[in-house]
Structures are given as structure tokens and as C-alpha cells.
Amino acid sequence: MAELNPKMRLGFGAMRLPLLNPDDPSSIDVETFSRMIDSYLEQGFNYIDTAYPYHKEHSEEAVCEALVKRYPRDSYLLADKMPTFLVKGPEDYERFFATQLERCQVEYFDYYLLHNMGKDRFEETTRYGGFEFMKKLKAEGKARHIGFSFHDKPEVLDAILTAHPEMEFVQIQLNYIDWESNIIQSKNCLEVARKHGKPVIVMEPIKGGGLVNLPEEAAKLLKDHDPEASIASWAIRFAASQEGVMMVLSGMSAPDQLADNTSYMKEFRPLSAEELAVLDKVVEILRQSSAIPCTSCKYCVDECPMNINIPGYFSVYNLMKQYGTNNFPQMHYNRQAQGHGAASDCIECHSCEGHCPQHIKITEHLKEIASIFEKK
């Protein structure tokens, strides 16, 4: 059976595979993907991550063609995920899992995850017996290691790991712009996982490509410090440098991306204090370029009669404006809304604006945010 090499910490994420038609996510270029798999494995890496919904439900089949049919089962580690967002009752777990085994044409998964856990999904999964199903898979040898991917607040992660210590690992979004973000809270989530002794797999280290296309001033800082290093390498090395991280996934969609990532991850070198200081300056530039200059002081919330999560909504809006829709802004808006009034609940009393040190026209921005995230 293949083992995880602690020195080879670059995982191949099958979420953004090469396409024959850029407008059709299901048109995976299996030939190019196969060549990329060949290069990846030849260099000693061996962790491939897929999921039920990726590429309009064609990622698992592409992994089968490019990997499973072409290499011995004990030469790689395959990770897949239970589509918890599609589960409507206890009987669905077995059905979805059987489909995934068939699509991948394997008898077991090395790493198997409950996909996209958060507060609501944790409650649903508990109610439907999802954690018991995961333990059953492990006992039967159909899932060698069980865990979950996570998108929510650190306190929710703490609750899940406290209730289910049998979960062996956690997959979280972690990158240098989300490190201290009040939405993603990468640092705090990592600290929770470490507190529970759970190794972490990192997703979105480059924030869906957003940390490659930096403002000119930020990109110049990185290139001036190390002209030979790619912009992407800074983000992936930042994630891999964190204590407790066992694997960093990269959704590589072209051979040149694979060649770049493997070039510096074969002999991984953690970021130095000097390099981290450069990244701090990059983060500051990115924050200053935000569409809404909110500092999340929360003075506006104190007097809001509708209990609207104004800083939370502004953070989601800024993330979408800077990095596009790759990081699921609608999901983050919905979670920021839990227990709060929606942006459209604003009664235009303007009390918030009287308390805002940045003099932001909050009411106008809330209208725009409502028009984006509350479409019926």
C-alpha cells in the first residue's frame, strides 16, 4: 500500500483540470491530464484529490482514466469526498459511495472526506448518521483514513473535532491573504486542528488563482526579492511552511503549472523570516486595494437595529471583487448571515454611517450586496 511521504507535500487537486473546451468544465483533456499525472508520479509525489461534483461530475472518471487504469493501485494515494450537500437521508451515503467506487474503479479510497462541513451540514450529517457511516467504511477497509473538508468558523471546527475524535485529518482553506481574514480565519482554524492533534490538508493555497494575478506593486515586491521564484510559489510555500500541515493541494490545470509547483516542492524549503516579512507587505497592499475600505472595527454593528453583519458582508464582497467567484462567495455570504439580518433588511436609518470611522456609505453598499447575494 502506498504511504504518504512527509517530504513530498504537494497534492494534485483534480478540481481545475485541463479542458478541451474552456467553456465546458466537463470537457476534460484526459490526454494532457495523463501526461501531467506521469510527471507528477515520476518525481515521487503520489497524492491525488478528487470529489463527486468536480467538473460537473466528471473528475472522478478522468482520474480513473489518467491514473487508476494506468498505474498499480499501491503506487498512489487517492482521496475522494462524500457529497454531503446532496445527502437527503441516511440511505444516500451508501448510494453515493458505491457510485464513487464505480466511477474511479477502485475498491477503496486512501483518504475519504465528508465534503464541505460547516455548522448546518454538521447538524445534518449528525442527524443522518454520516459519521457512523464513515467509521463503518474505515472498519471495512473501504476508507483507509477518514476526515472532512471544512468551510466555517473555528468554533464550529472545534465542535466537530470535539464530538468526533475519530476523524483523522481536516482539510481547510489556507493562504496568506486568508491567514487573518475574519471570514476564512485560516490561522485560527489551523490552531484548532493542531489543538486536537489533527494533521491538516490545505486547499485553495493560491485562492483559486487569485494570488497569482497580484497588483503590480505587490508582484514587484516578490520579484525584486527573488526574481527566479514564481508568484505562485510564494503562496504554496507559505501554506506548506505552517506547523501541522501535511499536504498542500494545488488544482493544476496545465503542464507548466505542474512543472513550476514540483520544481520547488521536490526539495521543499520553508519560508524564511525575511520572506514572511515581504509577504506581510504584499498582504497590506492587497488589503488597501479592497473595494470597500472596511477595517472590521464593528462600530457600525453596535447600533444597527436590524442586527446586520455589516463587516462580514463587506469582507465577502471584497473577496469576490478581488478574487472572483472561485472561492464560493455565495456560500460565505450565507454563513455570515447566520443569526444576523440580511443586507436587504437595512431600513436606511444611517445610524451605522454615523459610527463609521472610515466614513463608508454603508447603506449604498448594502443595497449592492443584497442585489448580488440575495437574488431570488
N, C-alpha and C positions, 0 to 999 in steps of 0.2 A: 504494500500500500504506500502511496506517495505521502511524504511528510512535508510540512511547511519548513522551509529553510529560513531561519530568522534573519539571515543576511540578505535575502532576496525579497525585499519588501514592496515590490511593485506588482499589484494585481491588475489583470486585464479585465476591464469592465465592458461587458457586451451590451451597452446601452446606446452607444453612438457609433455603430459600426459603419464601414464604408458602404456607400449606396451606388446603385446603378442609375437611379433617378433621384436627384436631391429633393424633389418634391414628394417622394413616396417613401416613408420610413420602412415600409415592408420590402422594398426592393434591395435587399442586402446583396452586396457584391461578395459572394462566397469565395470566389477565386482569390481576390485580394485579401480577404479575411484569412483564408488558409495560409497564404504566404506570411502574413503577419504572425499567425499562430506558430508557424515553423520557426521564424526568427526568435520569437519570444521564448519558446521552449528550448531552442538550441543554446540560448545564453544562460540557461539554468533557472529561469523563472517558471512557475508552474500553477499559479492560482488564477482561475477564470471564473468570473461572476456574471450570472445571467438572472433573468426574472421573467415571470409569466407575461406581464404586459409589454415588455420592451419590444420596440419595433413592431407595434401592432400585433403582438403575439407571435412574432417570427424569430426572435432572438434565440430561443431555445433550439429551434430547428436548425438555425445556422450554426450554432455551437456543435450540434450533432454532426453536421456535415464537415465542418472545418477541423474539429477536434476529435470527437468521440469515434467516428468511423476511421480515423487515420492514425490514432495513437493508442497504445496499450492503456487499459483503464488505470493501471497503477503508476502511470507516468505523469499524472497531473492531478490537481485538486479542483473539483467542480463545486461551485456554490450556486444555489437557487433559492427562491423565496416563495412562500405561501402567499397568494394574493388576498390578504385579509380583507381588503376593501370590497372584494366580490363575494365574500362568505356571508350567507344569509341564514345559516343554520348549521348545527353540528355535522350533518351528513355531507356538507360541502368539502370538508377538509380532505377526506379520503378521495373524493372525486377529482379535485384539483391536483392532488399529489400524484395520483395514477396518470393523469394527463401529462404531467411534467416528466415523469419517468419515461413515458412513451415518446414524447417529443425529443427528449435527449437520448433515448435508447440506452439508458443505464439502469442498473439495479439498485443504486444508492447514490446519495449526494454526500460529499465530504463535509460540506458546511451547508446547513439549511436554516433559513431565517423566516421568522414572521415578518412580513413586509410592512414598512411604514407605520410603526406603532406610535401612538400618541394617547392622550387621555381617553378620548371616545373609543378608539379602537382597542385599547387595553381593556376597557369595560366590556366591549362586545366579545372580544376573544376569550375573556374570563367566562362570560355567560355561555358561550358556545362550546366551551371545553377545548379551546385551541392549545393551551399549554399542556394539557393531558395528552393531546394528540402528538405534540412534539416529543414528549417523554416516551411515548409508545414507539415513535419512529426510531429514536435512539436505542431503545431496548431491543428492537428488532434488527438493528444494524442498517436500517434504510437511510439514516442520517447519522453520520459519524460524530458531528459536532452540531449543537443546536444553539441558536441565538436569535437576535432580531435587529432589524434596522429601525432607526428612531428619528423622528422629527417632532420635537416638542420641548417643553421647558425642563430644566434639570430636576425639579422636584417630582415631575412625572416619571422621569427615568429612575430616580431614587425609589419611587413607589413600586415600579415594576420589578426592579432588581431585589428589593426587599422581599416582595411577595414570591418571587421566583428565582431563588439562588441557583436552580438547576440550569438556568440559561448560562451558557459558557462564554459568550462573547457578545459584543454590541457593535453595531455599525452606525456611525454618526457622521453628520456633515461637519467637516473641519477644514478651515483655511485661514489665512492670516487676516482677511477682512472681516470674517465672521467670528474671530477669536474672542472679541469682547463685545460683539453685537448684542443688543438687547432683544433681538428676535431669535437668532440661531443659538447664541450662547455656547459656542464651541468649547471654550476653555472650561466653563462650568460643567458642561456635560461630560467632558473628559475626566474632570476631577471626581465626578460622581462614579463613573465607571471604575476609576482607579481605587476609590474608596471601597468598592465592592470586590476588588481584585479581578475585574473582568478585562481581558485584552480588548483592544479597540481596532476595528477596521474602519478606515477613513473613506468616505465618499465625498464627491464634489471638492477635491483639493484645489481645483482651478476654477471653481464656481461656474461650471458649465461653459468654460472658455472665457468667462468674464475677466479673469486675472491674467489673460494673455494680451487682450486688447486694452492696455492701460493708457491713461492720458500721457501725452508726450513727455511732460515734466517727470512723471513717475517712471516711465520706461527709461528715460535718460539716466536717472539715478542708478538703476540696476545695471545698465550697460556701462556706465562710467566706472562702476565698482568692479565689474567682471565682464569685459567685452565678449568673452568666449561662452559665457553661460546664457542659455535661452531664458526668456521671460518665464516660461512655464516651469523651468527647473527650480526657480525660487519658491514657487508655491508648493510643489510636490515635496521638495526637501524640507520646507517648513513643517508640513504635516508629518513627514516621516521622522523628524527630529524630536517629536514630543514623546515624553516618557509614557509608556503604556500602549503606544501604537504598534500593532504587529503587522499591519498591511495597509498600503495606500492604493486605492483603486484609481485607475485612470481610464476614462472612456475614450480609447484611442480609435480614431476614425480614418487614419491614413498611415501608410508605412513610414513617412518621415516623422510623424509624431511618436511612433513606436521606437524608431531609431534614436530619437532625441532622449526619450524617457529612459530607455535601457542604458544609454551611454553613461549617465551619471548615477543610476541606481544599481548598476552591477557592483560598483565599489562605493557604496553609499558613504557620504561624508556629512555629518550633521552640520547645521548652520552654526557659524561662529557668533560670538557676541557682537563682533563688528558687522557681520551680515544682518543680524537681527536688528541692529540699530538702523541700518539702511531701510529695512522693511518697515520699521516704525515711521520713517519719513514718508514712505510710499502710502501707508495707511492714512496718514494725516492729509496727504494730497487727495486721496480718494474721498475722504470724508468731507473735505472742503468743496468738492465738486458735486455734492449731493444736490438734488433738485430742490428739496426743502431744507433750509439750514437749521433743522431742529437738533437741540443738544440733549433732548430727553430729560430736561430738568423736572418735568411733570407739574410745574406750577399751574399749567392750564387745566389739568385734571382735577385739581383740588376744588375748584368752584363750578365744575361742569354739572348742571342739574340732570343731564341725561347719562352720566357716567360713561362717556365716550372715551375709548382708549386712544386718545389723540397721538401721543408719541409712538405707540405701537403701529398705528395705521400709517403714520408718516414714514417710519422705518421700512415697512413693507413697500410703500410707494417708491421710496428712494432706491431700494434694492432692485425693483422692477425697472426703473428708469436707467439705472447704471448697468445692469447685467441681463436685462431682458427677461423672458419667461422661462428660461431653462431651470430656474430654481423654485418653481412652483409657487409663485406669489399668491395665487388664489388660496392655496392651502394655508399659507402663513397668515393671510388676512382672516380666514375663518377661525383660526386658532387664537389670533389676537382678539377676536370678537367675543370669545367665550367669557360669559359673565359680565359683558360690557354692552353698552348701546352701540348700534351700528353707526357708520359715518352718516347715513341718511337720517338718523334720528336727531341730528342737530336742529335746534329751534331758532338758531341765529340770534341768541341773546348777546353774543360777543363778549361775554364775561371772560372767556379764555384769552381773548386777544388783549384784554386789559392787564393780564397777568404774565404775558409772554415777554421775556427779556430780549428775544430776538425780533420782536415786532412782526411776527409772521401773520399773514392774513389767513388765519386758521379756517374760518368759515368757508372761504372760497376754495381752499384746498380740500376740505371735507366733501364739498359738492363734487369735485372732480374725482376724488377717490371713490365716492359712492357710485358714480357713473361707470367706473371701471370694474369694481369688485362686487357690485350688487345688481348686476344685470339679471333680469327675470327671464 
